[in-house]
Amino acid sequence: MIFNRLLQSSLLLLLSSVISAQGISEGYGSQTRSLPAGSSNVLSLPDLDAEVYFDGISLILEENGVTRSLLDFTGLTFGSFTIRIDAERLLFGESSSGGIWIVPLAAGESPERIAELSFNFDAVILDARTALVSAKTGGFSANDNDLVAVDLITGDMDQIAVIAGASGPLAVDADFAVFYATSSNLFPSPPGSVDILRFSADQIRGAIGPDQLSAADGEVIYSGLDAAGDLALDGDGDIFVIDWANSELVEISISGSTVAGRSALISYGSAGGPTASSLQYVPGPRRPASRFEPFQPAGRAGSLLVHESEFGGDSLLRELSPARASMQASPAGAPIPAGPFKLQIAGGPSRGTAIVAIGFDFFDFEVPLLLPSFEQPLFWQVGLFLPFFSREISLDVNGESELDLIHPGFFLPLRLSSQCVFLSADGTVAGTSSAADFLLW
């Protein structure tokens, strides 16, 4: 079978050192939109086709091109976080006075300052009534950072964890386990000093009351980062980290309960300009079951929203999504007459290896397949499980290739479909192209 050949061919590939160019990792694409200069605390509300951002004075809702203020301050204020409580409310934190606010989205409703937590930095929602806030409550000179549960109804606060260092970012998974990235009190952080810790939902619940957690109670998911400005998790547990020390957006791939690898999803380089400042993962549709991995079909795997900014300057919202390789027959858009024609592949892995399959265009839908050692499913056309033609080809440095073929001419028209499955040059990433349907006449 073609998939057995893929696995066999991976054993024949030589591992090579690849110098990553600045930019987005292959297998992904992005689009950006500009936000007002200096905006921060950006939160997308996909169900409303809206964004929320803070301009230093007002928390602004921009919906279908129309802006409306949700919360206003009398002077310049440093925003800490904006997260969604539910469909109708946001939680906003600011570090100038330590205010934590519940902010309704509906027009005509007033925000409520429910708590004050000095130097609050980040927060996640644990349940309908509780938020967990990362805050340096003892001030900049304190040795420790606190994780504090805030009751969203009463404003009551309970210290859940005390962790040495400066304030670190938080994330929460579908099981309500809490992820926390440590941060050194030294600036800049010493290289390799940042760990990502995981506290289970039971640990967090058990710390409500007089007990407190420490870093020793957390499971070390990953150790050795240089910095962590923000965290996000995708649908299958991979962790995204803003490593501001190296101007990178880092992905830590998790397979089962182990770390499968670390890679730079975006490298900003040292040329200046906006770099990543906050992250938000937006899930895709539940079916078909794709994952936020390279070369996945568009629109299925969700997207990672990256707010990119420079202090007081340009502000962008980048939507990063998997980008699938494409295949097309040439000439395209018409029956192919007898004679030479091509199958063209674009958007594959640089210097990768592909197997092109051609079969009858019987079943025009795909099914996801999982292969050992690969995180991402491979979406394959049902009618091509038994191809009558297959050939291995090499992709060039741009992930492109052409397969030259001859149409000998047939008495009746022949409807065919073609697709390729490929492997990256280092053997770590597999994927499939879109299918190309064509008519030989």
C-alpha positions as CSV (number, residue, x, y, z in Angstrom):
1,M,0.0,0.0,0.0
2,I,1.0,3.6,-0.5
3,F,1.1,4.3,3.2
4,N,3.5,1.3,3.8
5,R,5.7,2.7,1.1
6,L,5.7,6.1,2.9
7,L,6.8,4.5,6.1
8,Q,9.5,2.5,4.3
9,S,10.8,5.5,2.5
10,S,11.2,7.4,5.7
11,L,13.8,4.9,6.8
12,L,15.8,5.7,3.7
13,L,15.9,9.4,4.1
14,L,19.1,10.9,5.6
15,L,18.5,13.2,8.5
16,S,19.9,16.7,7.8
17,S,20.5,19.9,9.7
18,V,18.2,22.6,8.2
19,I,18.7,26.3,8.9
20,S,15.2,27.7,9.4
21,A,14.6,30.9,7.5
22,Q,13.0,33.7,9.4
23,G,9.2,33.5,9.1
24,I,6.5,31.0,9.5
25,S,7.2,27.3,9.7
26,E,6.3,25.4,6.5
27,G,2.9,23.8,6.4
28,Y,1.2,26.9,7.8
29,G,-0.2,30.0,6.3
30,S,-1.5,33.2,7.9
31,Q,-3.4,36.4,7.3
32,T,-3.2,39.6,9.3
33,R,-5.4,42.6,10.1
34,S,-4.2,45.9,11.5
35,L,-5.3,47.1,14.9
36,P,-4.9,50.7,16.3
37,A,-1.3,51.5,17.2
38,G,-0.4,50.7,20.8
39,S,-3.4,48.4,21.4
40,S,-3.0,45.5,23.8
41,N,-5.0,42.8,25.6
42,V,-6.5,41.6,22.3
43,L,-9.2,39.0,22.4
44,S,-11.1,37.6,19.4
45,L,-14.8,36.8,19.7
46,P,-15.3,34.5,16.6
47,D,-19.0,33.9,17.3
48,L,-19.6,37.7,17.1
49,D,-17.2,38.3,14.3
50,A,-15.6,40.8,16.7
51,E,-12.4,41.7,18.5
52,V,-11.7,43.4,21.8
53,Y,-8.6,45.5,22.4
54,F,-7.4,48.0,25.0
55,D,-5.9,51.3,24.0
56,G,-4.6,52.3,27.4
57,I,-7.7,54.3,28.3
58,S,-10.7,52.3,27.0
59,L,-11.5,48.6,26.4
60,I,-12.9,48.7,22.9
61,L,-15.3,46.2,21.2
62,E,-15.0,46.3,17.4
63,E,-17.9,44.4,15.8
64,N,-18.4,44.4,12.0
65,G,-16.3,47.5,11.7
66,V,-18.2,49.4,14.4
67,T,-16.4,50.3,17.7
68,R,-17.9,50.7,21.1
69,S,-16.3,51.3,24.5
70,L,-16.9,48.6,27.1
71,L,-14.8,50.1,30.0
72,D,-13.1,53.5,30.4
73,F,-10.4,54.8,32.7
74,T,-9.6,58.4,33.5
75,G,-5.9,58.1,32.8
76,L,-3.3,55.9,31.1
77,T,-3.7,52.4,32.5
78,F,-1.6,49.3,31.9
79,G,-3.8,46.4,30.9
80,S,-2.9,42.9,32.0
81,F,-5.4,40.5,30.5
82,T,-8.7,40.2,28.7
83,I,-10.4,36.7,28.8
84,R,-13.9,35.5,28.2
85,I,-16.0,34.3,31.1
86,D,-19.0,33.2,29.0
87,A,-21.0,34.3,26.0
88,E,-22.0,37.6,27.6
89,R,-19.1,38.7,29.9
90,L,-15.3,39.3,29.8
91,L,-12.8,39.4,32.7
92,F,-10.4,42.3,32.4
93,G,-7.3,42.9,34.6
94,E,-5.1,46.0,34.9
95,S,-1.8,46.4,36.8
96,S,-1.8,50.2,37.4
97,S,-4.2,49.9,40.3
98,G,-4.7,46.1,40.5
99,G,-8.3,46.2,39.4
100,I,-10.1,43.1,38.1
101,W,-13.3,43.8,36.3
102,I,-16.3,41.9,34.9
103,V,-17.2,43.6,31.7
104,P,-20.6,42.8,30.0
105,L,-20.6,42.7,26.2
106,A,-24.2,43.9,25.8
107,A,-24.7,47.6,25.2
108,G,-26.1,49.6,28.1
109,E,-24.7,47.3,30.9
110,S,-22.0,48.6,33.2
111,P,-18.7,46.9,34.1
112,E,-18.1,45.9,37.7
113,R,-14.8,46.0,39.6
114,I,-15.0,42.9,41.6
115,A,-11.6,42.6,43.1
116,E,-8.2,44.2,43.5
117,L,-5.1,42.1,43.1
118,S,-1.8,44.0,42.9
119,F,0.3,43.5,39.8
120,N,-2.1,41.0,38.2
121,F,-0.6,39.5,35.1
122,D,-2.7,36.7,33.5
123,A,-5.8,34.7,34.2
124,V,-7.8,31.7,33.2
125,I,-11.4,30.6,33.9
126,L,-11.7,27.5,36.0
127,D,-15.5,27.3,36.1
128,A,-18.6,29.6,35.9
129,R,-17.8,31.1,39.2
130,T,-14.0,31.0,39.5
131,A,-11.0,32.6,37.8
132,L,-7.4,31.8,38.6
133,V,-5.1,34.9,38.4
134,S,-1.3,35.0,38.2
135,A,-0.2,38.1,40.2
136,K,3.0,39.4,41.9
137,T,1.0,40.5,44.9
138,G,4.1,41.3,47.0
139,G,5.3,43.8,44.4
140,F,8.4,43.7,42.1
141,S,10.8,43.1,45.0
142,A,8.9,40.0,46.3
143,N,10.6,36.6,45.8
144,D,7.4,34.8,44.8
145,N,4.5,35.0,42.5
146,D,0.9,34.0,43.5
147,L,-1.8,32.1,41.8
148,V,-5.1,33.3,43.3
149,A,-8.6,32.0,42.9
150,V,-11.1,34.9,42.5
151,D,-14.8,34.3,43.1
152,L,-16.6,36.0,40.2
153,I,-19.7,36.6,42.2
154,T,-18.4,37.8,45.6
155,G,-14.9,38.9,44.7
156,D,-13.5,36.8,47.5
157,M,-9.9,35.6,46.9
158,D,-8.0,32.5,47.9
159,Q,-4.3,31.9,47.5
160,I,-3.9,28.6,45.6
161,A,-0.1,28.5,44.9
162,V,3.1,30.4,45.7
163,I,5.8,29.9,43.1
164,A,9.3,31.4,43.2
165,G,10.0,34.1,40.6
166,A,8.3,36.8,38.6
167,S,4.8,36.5,37.2
168,G,4.3,33.8,34.6
169,P,1.4,33.1,32.1
170,L,-1.4,30.6,32.6
171,A,-3.4,28.2,30.4
172,V,-6.1,25.6,31.1
173,D,-6.9,22.5,29.2
174,A,-10.2,20.7,28.6
175,D,-9.9,18.8,31.8
176,F,-9.3,22.1,33.7
177,A,-5.7,21.2,34.5
178,V,-3.7,24.5,34.9
179,F,-0.4,25.1,33.0
180,Y,2.0,27.7,34.4
181,A,5.3,28.9,32.9
182,T,7.8,29.9,35.6
183,S,9.7,33.2,35.3
184,S,13.0,34.2,36.9
185,N,13.2,37.3,39.1
186,L,16.2,38.3,37.1
187,F,15.8,40.2,33.8
188,P,16.5,39.0,31.3
189,S,15.8,35.5,32.4
190,P,18.9,33.3,32.5
191,P,19.0,30.9,29.5
192,G,17.0,27.7,30.0
193,S,15.5,28.9,33.3
194,V,11.8,28.6,32.4
195,D,9.8,25.5,33.1
196,I,6.2,24.7,32.2
197,L,4.3,23.1,35.1
198,R,1.0,21.3,35.1
199,F,-1.4,21.3,38.1
200,S,-4.3,18.9,37.9
201,A,-7.9,20.0,38.5
202,D,-7.9,17.9,41.7
203,Q,-4.7,19.7,42.9
204,I,-6.3,23.1,42.3
205,R,-9.5,22.2,44.0
206,G,-7.6,20.7,46.9
207,A,-5.7,23.9,47.4
208,I,-8.9,25.9,48.0
209,G,-8.9,26.8,51.7
210,P,-5.8,26.9,53.9
211,D,-3.5,24.6,51.8
212,Q,-1.3,26.0,49.1
213,L,0.6,24.5,46.2
214,S,4.3,25.1,45.2
215,A,6.3,24.5,42.1
216,A,7.3,21.2,43.6
217,D,3.7,20.0,43.4
218,G,3.5,20.7,39.6
219,E,4.4,18.2,36.9
220,V,7.2,19.5,34.8
221,I,5.9,19.3,31.3
222,Y,8.8,21.0,29.6
223,S,12.1,22.4,31.0
224,G,14.7,24.7,29.5
225,L,12.9,27.6,27.8
226,D,14.6,31.0,27.8
227,A,11.4,33.0,28.3
228,A,7.6,32.6,28.3
229,G,5.4,35.7,27.7
230,D,2.2,33.8,27.0
231,L,0.8,30.3,26.7
232,A,-1.9,28.6,24.7
233,L,-3.0,25.0,24.2
234,D,-4.5,23.5,21.0
235,G,-7.2,20.8,20.8
236,D,-4.8,17.9,21.3
237,G,-2.6,19.3,24.1
238,D,0.3,20.9,22.2
239,I,1.6,24.0,23.9
240,F,2.4,27.3,22.3
241,V,4.8,29.7,24.0
242,I,6.0,33.2,23.3
243,D,9.7,33.0,23.8
244,W,10.4,36.8,23.8
245,A,14.1,36.3,24.6
246,N,14.6,34.7,21.2
247,S,11.8,36.5,19.3
248,E,10.1,33.2,18.6
249,L,6.7,31.6,18.9
250,V,7.5,28.1,20.0
251,E,5.4,24.9,19.7
252,I,6.0,22.1,22.2
253,S,4.4,19.0,20.6
254,I,2.8,16.6,23.1
255,S,2.1,13.0,22.0
256,G,0.2,11.1,24.7
257,S,2.0,12.0,27.9
258,T,5.4,12.7,26.4
259,V,7.0,15.6,24.7
260,A,7.4,14.7,21.0
261,G,9.5,17.8,20.1
262,R,10.0,21.5,20.1
263,S,10.0,23.8,17.1
264,A,9.8,27.4,16.2
265,L,6.4,28.1,14.6
266,I,7.3,31.7,13.9
267,S,10.7,33.2,14.0
268,Y,10.7,37.0,14.1
269,G,14.4,37.5,13.8
270,S,16.2,40.6,14.9
271,A,15.1,43.1,12.3
272,G,12.7,45.0,14.6
273,G,9.0,45.5,14.2
274,P,6.1,43.8,15.8
275,T,6.6,40.5,17.6
276,A,4.2,38.1,19.4
277,S,2.8,39.5,22.6
278,S,-0.3,37.3,23.3
279,L,-1.9,34.1,22.0
280,Q,-5.4,32.7,21.6
281,Y,-6.3,29.3,20.1
282,V,-9.7,29.1,18.3
283,P,-10.9,25.5,17.8
284,G,-12.1,24.3,14.4
285,P,-15.3,22.2,13.8
286,R,-15.4,18.9,15.6
287,R,-15.8,16.9,12.4
288,P,-13.9,15.9,10.4
289,A,-11.3,15.4,13.1
290,S,-8.3,17.4,12.0
291,R,-5.5,18.8,14.2
292,F,-3.6,22.0,14.4
293,E,-0.6,20.5,12.7
294,P,1.3,21.4,9.4
295,F,-0.2,20.6,6.0
296,Q,-3.7,19.9,7.3
297,P,-6.8,20.7,5.3
298,A,-7.9,24.3,5.6
299,G,-10.7,25.2,7.9
300,R,-10.7,22.0,9.9
301,A,-8.0,22.4,12.5
302,G,-8.8,25.7,14.0
303,S,-6.4,28.6,14.2
304,L,-3.9,30.3,16.5
305,L,-4.4,34.0,16.9
306,V,-1.2,35.8,17.5
307,H,-1.3,39.5,18.6
308,E,1.9,41.0,17.3
309,S,3.0,44.4,18.6
310,E,5.8,46.8,19.4
311,F,5.7,49.0,22.4
312,G,3.6,52.0,21.5
313,G,3.8,51.1,17.8
314,D,2.2,48.9,15.2
315,S,-0.3,46.3,16.3
316,L,-1.4,43.3,14.2
317,L,-3.7,40.3,14.7
318,R,-2.3,37.3,12.9
319,E,-4.5,34.3,12.2
320,L,-2.2,31.3,11.8
321,S,-3.7,28.1,10.3
322,P,-2.4,24.9,8.7
323,A,-1.9,25.2,4.9
324,R,-2.3,22.1,2.8
325,A,-0.2,21.3,-0.2
326,S,-2.0,21.5,-3.5
327,M,-2.1,19.3,-6.6
328,Q,-3.5,20.2,-10.0
329,A,-3.4,18.8,-13.5
330,S,-2.1,21.0,-16.3
331,P,-3.7,22.0,-18.6
332,A,-6.4,22.6,-16.1
333,G,-10.1,23.4,-16.4
334,A,-10.8,21.4,-19.5
335,P,-10.6,17.9,-20.9
336,I,-7.0,16.9,-21.4
337,P,-6.4,15.8,-25.1
338,A,-4.1,13.1,-26.1
339,G,-0.4,14.0,-25.6
340,P,1.7,15.3,-22.8
341,F,0.3,16.7,-19.6
342,K,1.5,17.4,-16.1
343,L,0.6,16.9,-12.4
344,Q,1.9,19.9,-10.4
345,I,2.5,19.9,-6.6
346,A,2.9,23.1,-4.6
347,G,3.1,23.9,-0.9
348,G,4.8,20.7,0.2
349,P,7.8,20.4,2.5
350,S,11.1,21.7,1.3
351,R,13.2,18.9,-0.3
352,G,10.6,16.4,0.9
353,T,9.7,13.1,-0.8
354,A,6.3,12.4,-2.2
355,I,4.4,9.5,-3.7
356,V,1.9,10.5,-6.4
357,A,-1.1,8.2,-6.8
358,I,-3.6,8.1,-9.7
359,G,-6.9,6.2,-9.6
360,F,-10.5,6.3,-10.9
361,D,-12.6,9.2,-9.7
362,F,-15.2,7.0,-8.0
363,F,-15.5,8.3,-4.4
364,D,-15.0,12.1,-4.0
365,F,-14.4,12.2,-0.3
366,E,-11.5,11.8,2.2
367,V,-11.0,9.9,5.4
368,P,-8.4,10.6,8.1
369,L,-5.7,8.1,8.8
370,L,-3.3,8.0,11.7
371,L,0.1,6.5,11.2
372,P,2.5,5.6,14.0
373,S,5.0,8.4,15.0
374,F,3.0,11.2,13.3
375,E,0.8,13.5,15.2
376,Q,-1.3,14.7,12.3
377,P,-3.9,12.6,10.5
378,L,-3.5,12.0,6.8
379,F,-6.6,12.8,4.8
380,W,-6.8,10.5,1.8
381,Q,-9.3,10.1,-1.1
382,V,-11.3,6.9,-0.7
383,G,-11.0,6.1,-4.4
384,L,-7.2,6.2,-4.2
385,F,-6.7,3.4,-1.7
386,L,-6.3,1.1,-4.7
387,P,-4.5,3.3,-7.3
388,F,-3.6,1.9,-10.7
389,F,-0.5,4.2,-10.9
390,S,2.0,5.5,-8.3
391,R,5.4,7.1,-8.5
392,E,7.9,8.5,-6.0
393,I,9.1,12.0,-6.7
394,S,11.3,14.6,-5.0
395,L,10.1,18.0,-4.0
396,D,12.4,21.0,-4.6
397,V,13.5,23.6,-2.0
398,N,10.2,25.4,-2.4
399,G,8.2,22.2,-1.8
400,E,7.2,22.0,-5.5
401,S,7.4,19.4,-8.2
402,E,6.0,18.3,-11.5
403,L,5.3,14.9,-12.9
404,D,5.3,14.6,-16.6
405,L,2.8,12.1,-18.1
406,I,1.5,11.1,-21.5
407,H,-2.1,10.7,-22.4
408,P,-2.1,8.0,-25.1
409,G,-5.7,8.8,-26.1
410,F,-8.8,6.7,-25.3
411,F,-12.0,5.8,-27.2
412,L,-14.1,7.0,-24.3
413,P,-13.5,9.8,-21.8
414,L,-11.7,8.7,-18.6
415,R,-12.4,10.5,-15.3
416,L,-9.4,10.2,-12.9
417,S,-8.2,11.6,-9.6
418,S,-4.7,12.1,-8.3
419,Q,-3.3,12.9,-4.9
420,C,0.1,12.7,-3.2
421,V,1.3,11.7,0.2
422,F,4.7,13.2,1.3
423,L,7.3,13.1,4.0
424,S,9.5,16.0,5.1
425,A,13.2,15.9,4.5
426,D,14.0,15.0,8.2
427,G,11.3,12.4,8.3
428,T,9.3,14.0,11.1
429,V,6.2,15.4,9.2
430,A,3.9,13.6,6.9
431,G,0.9,15.0,4.9
432,T,-1.2,14.8,1.9
433,S,-2.1,17.2,-0.9
434,S,-5.5,18.1,-2.0
435,A,-6.9,15.8,-4.7
436,A,-6.9,16.9,-8.4
437,D,-9.8,15.5,-10.5
438,F,-9.2,15.6,-14.3
439,L,-10.7,14.2,-17.5
440,L,-8.7,12.5,-20.2
441,W,-10.4,12.8,-23.6
